[in-house]
Amino acid sequence: RGPCTDWVPPAFSKATLRRFKYNSKHAKSLSHCDVALFKGRGETFEGAAHIGHPGIVHRSPRVPEGSGIHRLVLVLDIPQEGW
């Protein structure tokens, strides 16, 4: 099995995004069989209360080409009017 998704607590999101080419010392890693639900930023059902708040910064660690490691990503989007 390969490396799991890395994520950064919201308090360190902006600093991490400024240095996106580098690993963050604040990064946490999910474990195998973990399930993570990351909420994007923007308008919510509660209104515009979360606009301007950063979403969770996350990434899939690099997998060396030819390593035989496979990655599974499942994305769920809530359909919205106009899609």
Buried (B, 14 or more C-beta within 10 A) or exposed (E): EBBBBBBBEEEBBEEBEEEEEEEBEBBEEBEEEEEEEEEEEEEEEEEEEBEEEBEBBBBEBEEEEEEEEEEEEEEEEEEEEEE
